[in-house]
Amino acid sequence: MERSVCFAEGELMRRSQTTLLTTVAVVASLLFMSQFPTISNVANVHPDDTTQTPPPNTDTDGDLIPDVHETLFEDWMNWTAPDGRNVSVKGLDKNNASDADDDPDKDGLNSTEEFCWPYPANCTAPGFPRGLTGELDANNDRIYLDPRMSDSDGDGMPDGFEAYMCQRIGGFDQVTQRYVCPSYDPLNASDLTLDGDNDGFDVDRDGVLSESERYTSPEEYAHGMPSNFTTELDGLWCHATLPEGSVLKSWPYIPSGANATFHNLLTACTSRESNPVGEDLWLGTDPILDDSDRYLWDGFAIRPLYPSFGDGIPDGWEVHFGLDPLNRSNALDDPDLDGWDANRDGAITSDLARTQTALNLGEALSTLEEYFVYFDDGNTVYPGLKSTLLGDNESYDVMPLVYDVPGDVLSIMHHDVRAIDEHDGTVYTMTRYGVSVFNEEDNNQQHQWLPQSVELHDGLLLRADTTPYGLVLGTSIGFAIAPLLADGTIAPLSSWSWAQTEEVLALALLGGSDINQHVIGLGHGRDGGIVEIDGSANLVATHALGIGLASGLEEANATVSSIAHGMATGTTLTLFVGTDRGLFVVETASARDEVAGVWRFFFTPETTSIPTNVDELRSLPLGAAGNPAEVRDVVLDGPTSANAQVLWFGTDSGLHKLNLNDDSIDHSGLLLHPGVDGKQSREANSIQSIHPTGDELLVGSDWGLWAVAGDYTAVYGLQDQTRLPGQIVAIATSVGEGNITVYGAASPGRYANIQLMDPGANDSDADGMPDGWEVANGLDPTDPWDALYDIDGDGLDLDQSGDLSLERLWTNLDEFRYTSTTPEGYDSTNPRVGDTDGDGLGDGAEYFGFFFEQSILWCHYTVQLAYVCDDAVGQAANATYLSMANVDSGTDPTNHDSDGDGMPDGWEIKHRRWVGASFSGGNNWSLDPLRADDANWDADGDGLPNLCEYQWSIVRLMGINGDLLVDYGESPEAAATWAEADPNLVDSDGDSLPDGWESKGLCSWDPSRVGVNPLNGSDAFENPDGDGYDINRDGILSSDEAFVNYLEYHVRSDLFNGNQTLDGEELPDGFTTALFDNIAALGAPEANFGERASGSVTTGQSTYSVGAADPLNADTDDDGMPDGWEVWFARWDLLDDEWTLNPLDSTDRWEDADDDGMTNWEE
């Protein structure tokens, strides 16, 4: 069907008009379009077939920076600087080609370089292969460096500096021809908190550098910059001597020309720093080198260093304390003047070099030494007892010290925790100076100090079944056994038992014990022992170590660190001894037998017969200087305590597992800590302690606490566990309220870092003792509480109760504050040595004047100077002395001879005796260290004054030292048997010959008097002058024919017959003489030889020796006839009432006793 179209009336006219208007419009449009350039036809192309080139950019000014980019940054930037200066930076101009080379924001990059980033400045060159410039941000928007803002990303470092650093760390990719830098990207603001060289300062010593503790890259760039510095006004923080730059390319120098990558840095350098050290260089510290010092004062001028090796102190530490991290010289300065004049010459010598030897020679405590105190070989973390929940990965707690908190707050007594043990929520924390016991659930605690000067090294609980009843401690003086009370607290010190042996460093309970418990303690070499303890925690016996064990450790010269004893694989009781040289294994039940041990592995640089064997151990990291065989801890582990399957042990290189079934060693792999963010692996695998829980191994390392999942059967790698930072040397766990709490002991190292070492304060810990004095004397300038201790035990035991406690301390602070009381003394005593001046008296005793322990009060002189010992009066003197406050005056503990009389104070106190009928405290003394005139006193009347008696004691020491061997023939062994000179004994050596006679009143031993000695009791029957008479004429002068020293002296008062005197007194040592056999041939003598001695002999002799012969002169009376000959031929003449011959009477020379016409001398 056809369809027809019909129009309404008038409709046809309207459509004609519309057609006309449309035609006119089309023609007009064509005329208008003719004013535009001809447009070519464009063919249709599929996207995959294109060349993928971007559409062409419009660059009006031809500066190779597209208009669209210049338009983006065309606005001017205006603001007010912090110091009030107006900042106005012009934008880019698409119609001005000159701005391509401008650097309006003075950041060291011109506009082209900022446009091109991350491509180099030639990215606009024809044919340069690149994509879009700029970078995509987190929102996927493209961003560019802003040529109007010196720090486009706002991270505190100008764009030019970041570009320089990016190129310096190798950020330019040669393949893609662009800069790719994870750090120092001028479009990435994450650099704001970056500390790439890790040179920040852990101010709170928690083992973590927080953002506020980092010395960030922006801070390093801006070091030394004025506070009102604005880059857009002042330029880059660098110094330039235009037009040339540095010929050196290394930091901190900025090169130019062919050596330069960024050519606009030098022109952007500030002019505000007019007198820097060096030229054409960055003025801040090096953000990728932790020690940036680059110049020093050489004594004449400041000179730059190239290359810079720093001063040994990280930049962040120096900056924190206001030092200059660019100046090496300040490392050897002592700005707080806290050095110590150790040699007391009136001047403190400076540290002249940064070597350890030079630092040791200098007396100043330089900044470098103060840093070394803080650094403490890497142990910078706050020490003490720390705790966290097992498996927790959030936080930890630090137990405070008793000094820092109120008494009702749980705390520990000292920060140096050596061992931890636990029972039912009660934790026994064994510290260097005592034991703290606490229970967190019950909120109760107890602190028990050890006696002053005693240090604790190790400790363990004694248990009956599972209930503890005692505590065994290994100390600097041996074993201590402390009973526990019913509530688990420690019994008073007076109830403790002590086995004073050599120093005990490590303890272990011996398995297989009988009714009594046996604990072994070992120290250095063969030092140590075994204590037997009953069920009441009383010491039963102390046993010696077995020969095999002691000999093996002594041969290796090893120092023991840890011990374990148990049933290996359930069959053999075995002792495992960890030492600084390896693992020593002995199959023994008692450690008291002769079984020899074997070294499972061993190493020492010393020469020894023990073969080196470390092949099965994990190697030390490259560059480490430790001993790969050093064992820090050993722990047996297995299904039961009677069936050990493995021995865990830790070394400087890692955690190890000794499989007891096949004697193999595992390490590394799942037993290895990978470190944190690629760091700390060395520290984390330097193992100090191990604690198996049954489900995991808790591991203490130099880095801190970490955990390995698994047990003795298998391990599964790291387990989530809160790190307890520090060198964790002991670990214990406690179960309570469904949680397991882990306790770890962070060792203080040598210096505790409780307070920060401050190079600007001469007493960093504010304990009253200067830092230099503390360091010089082995104290801790970072421990504010060591001023209170008496670590050398030179205080006073006022009650003499035998409890080892000192009632009056001579503390470290007292030792520092001491002021000399004599001109020859000096200020401050030695806190590490109980007797500073070496005179035999403790420092505290000398200061306070308390000499009870050094005085022999039960011996005294009567008013008539009779010497009496052990009478009732003497015994009462002890009680009197203790009951009185001030019997003695103090002496000078820094001057061994306070009164300058030649006799040391201690010698005078030891040998003094009180005089009188009773002791009142005000008696006179036979010696007095504060009276110089007592040197000439001779209370015992032996002819030797006190000073000479002392000097003879020096002769004895010379003999022991071997100084008498050449001239006197006395060996050190022989001299060691001599008696000590005693000014209260007429005869010190007990040979019945008075000291004065034997010494002839001399204060020293003349070589001509060899053979008679007041300290050598064996010389009584010597005959140094060779006199006597060969009665049987056999050519040999036998002992009974010799006129020996004993006879030479006693002829003054006795005559002899065989082995006794004429009075019937037997001669000592079975001695017999025949020289006197004929003296009574003419009648019984009515006088001895001494009584009839001539004046020429007795003149000058003291009362104690009147009538004695001369043991070193064969003819005492100088009458030409030997003494022995005269004695043999002497007869008592009844008629003349006189001796016919007398060795002590020179007048008998011309007599003729037998009336034969020949004088005695002629005969």
SULBEL-V475432 format. One record per helix or strand. SS is the DSSP state (A for helix, B for strand). FROM is the first residue (numbers start at 1). LEN is the number of residues. Records with the same first field share a line. If there is no record, write none. Layout:
BEGIN
SS=FROM-LEN / FROM-LEN
END
This chain:
BEGIN
A=11-23 / 47-3 / 67-6 / 97-5 / 111-6 / 121-4 / 159-10 / 189-5 / 217-5 / 231-4 / 257-3 / 265-4 / 315-6 / 328-5 / 356-6 / 367-12 / 402-3 / 493-3 / 547-10 / 669-3 / 681-4 / 771-6 / 786-3 / 812-6 / 843-6 / 872-12 / 905-7 / 932-5 / 946-15 / 965-4 / 972-4 / 995-5 / 1007-3 / 1017-5 / 1045-6 / 1068-3 / 1090-3 / 1095-4 / 1123-7 / 1146-5
B=77-4 / 86-4 / 119-1 / 135-2 / 142-2 / 172-2 / 178-2 / 236-1 / 238-2 / 246-1 / 253-1 / 255-1 / 269-1 / 281-2 / 295-3 / 302-3 / 327-1 / 384-6 / 397-2 / 401-1 / 412-1 / 417-7 / 426-6 / 434-6 / 444-6 / 456-9 / 467-9 / 478-7 / 490-1 / 497-4 / 506-4 / 517-6 / 524-1 / 528-6 / 539-5 / 559-10 / 572-8 / 582-6 / 598-5 / 613-1 / 631-10 / 643-9 / 654-6 / 664-4 / 676-1 / 679-1 / 687-6 / 696-6 / 704-7 / 715-5 / 725-1 / 727-10 / 739-9 / 796-1 / 808-1 / 859-3 / 867-3 / 914-2 / 924-2 / 1028-1 / 1042-1 / 1056-3 / 1060-2 / 1066-1 / 1073-1 / 1132-2 / 1138-2
END
